[in-house]
Amino acid sequence: MKLSPAFAAAHHDRFLQLKAPGVDAPEAQRDPAVAETVSRMLLDIERRGMDAVLEYATTLDRYAGGALELGARELATMGERIPDDLRAAIDLGAQRTQQFARLQREHLVDFEAELVPGLVTGQRYIPVGRVGAYLPAGRFPLTASAFMTVGVAKVAGVPSVIGCTPPQPDGGVNAAVAYAAAVSGIDHLYVLGGVQALAAMAFGLLGEPPVDMIVGAGNAFVAEAKRQLFGRVAIDLLAGPSEVAVIADETADPVLVAADLLGQAEHGPNSPAALVTTSEELGREVLVQVELQLAGLSTREICGPAWRDFGSVILVGSKEDAVLVMDELAPEHLEVQTADDAWYHDTLTNYGSLFIGPWSTVAYSDKGMAGTNHTLPTAGGARHSAGLSVSRYLKPLTYQRIAREATMELAPAVDVISASEGMTAHQATATLRMERLGTPAGV
């Protein structure tokens, strides 16, 4: 998430970098070594099946034998293994996320319309049949991921949702992640991580048919596996390191702005965070606040390098310039903390999800409390794509029902176009129908 050289050259007079990223490299660069490793693993697993899956699980995840799937009873009682307040928070997040997804689904309506007499067209939303969700549980287990992937799929009406989550150092499952999956409606959960988990779901190696779609975030190897499996299965999106950007003016609280920048930098040492501001005073105060707050964070060894290497503060002269710069950055998460938030809401176009006003922080969505989905495009993907939603699990299937009397509204033009293309078989499908009406071709 940074300004491209072409953009910087074209608009150099409309912004000033108070802090530029410390490294001059793509944030989510595709590593050829990762791609090669993933390709080799997928080919091996496709050839050797579960034998290869279990070998990789043993080597990479300390698998020590036994069943990979959590039994239904064990999954149902996961809530007993976590503190009451955590269980209540997970229940709330699952509820809110599904509530928002249901509202989305209600606004995706089937329709049918008669374009001309006898030509009826329509569209139906049909859920995909089987979804495989990857539920991260590494350095920071992303408890809410199950809300966004499993729960939303179930609201969409997906009949079967299975999941894989990597084992903990003791070989067991992360209880909070498993409980979040359970309350989100997962059908089967397997303690299996990494490339081997995605391959097992895609190739149908877990005692169930292959899934039609794989969703969920993961490390570089998981992202690359999704990239290489795309086409064989659908995917949600190819997400890189988490991003945050803030538009703030002189009315913003620099303490809150700094906290929100660091909140996403905490995801990893290559997570970008950017501030675009119309106030130089605020921008410089945020720089001070970031350093002050870093000193008190237990995760400063992650946030610090992320801010140093991928953080930026950009000064602009106007609201219009702020939008120009931000639409170029196209961040995953975008906060607006200004005296004219509504104008920005109406004007901005490129972001994964928007957080409006000083009381809106990305963490509310990250943990599932805001209800919106936190699986969002990164690395500029918001210029052309949206994040995961209930619509991603639905296929908008079109149909047409054409009556005899509508033939002359379609066939003559198809006859002409097909003839011009030299596609005589296409042409015949139209002309034969005209002949059935007693109308010669070319009339």
Secondary structure, 3 states (H helix, E strand, C coil): CCCCHHHHHHCHHHEEEEECCCCCCCCCCCCHHHHHHHHHHHHHHHHHCHHHHHHHHHHHHCCCCCCCECCHHHHHCHHHHCCHHHHHHHHHHHHHHHHHHHHHHHCCCCEEEEEECCEEEEEEEEECCEEEEECCCCCCCCCCHHHHHHHHHHHHCCCEEEEEECCCCCCCCCHHHHHHHHHCCCCEEEECCHHHHHHHHHHCCCCCCCCCEEECCCCHHHHHHHHHHECCEEECCCCCCCCEEEEECCCCCHHHHHHHHHHHHCCCCCCCEEEEECCHHHHHHHHHHHHHHHCCCCCHHHHHHHHHHHEEEEEECCHHHHHHHHHHHCCCEEEEECCCHHHHHHHCCCCCEEEECCCCCHHHHHCCCCCCCCCCCCCCHHHCCCCCCHHHHEEEEEEEEECHHHHHHHHHHHHHHHHHHCCHHHHHHHHHHHHHCCCCCCC
